Amino acid sequence: MTFTPPTVSDVPLLFPIRIVVPAATTRVISFPDEFLGVAVNLRIDNEDGANAATYRYGGDALSSKNLAASSFDTISNTNVKLLQIVSGAAGQTVVEVQAYPIERTEVAGIVAV
């Protein structure tokens, strides 16, 4: 049996996730905490026409990646729980996400007797 990772068209949206990070701002996004899901496909769009933005996913384990002015990058077929964005000084950075919901075997806060 082989595993075939899902493509963008195979993944249903939990709900449309669009995060706008204002200019000159650092934002850490925790998908499980904020959206009850895990990001599997992301598009990071630097709308700053003059300055680069940076992003890092997976916590401190991976290095930051540079995103040139007026460009975008995609992350596909992965499980991202944590994303850090540092937007440019003159423009916002927009993150669009496709996510799988976190599956739970029991309802939180209810104790079976």
C-alpha positions, 0 to 999 in steps of 0.5 A: 500500500502506498501513500499519496499526499493530498493535492490542493483540490483534494483538501476540503476547506475547514473554513476560508482562513485568511490572515492579514499581517500589518506592515512592520509587524511580527505575528506568530500563528498557531493553527491548532489554537486559533483555527482548530486545524492543521495547515496543509497548503499555504500561500504567503503573499508579500504586498509590500512593494519595497521591502522583503518579508520573512517567514518561518514554519515549524518553530525554531527548528527551521530557519527563516525564509526571505520573501522578496517585495511584491512576491509570494511563496507556497507551502504544499502537502505538509502539516504546519502547526506554527507559522511566524511572519515578519512583514515589511516596513511599508506593506502588509503580508497576507496568508491564505491557508487550506486546513484539515480539522483536528480530529478529536475522539471525545468532546473536551470538557465532558467526563464520562461517568 
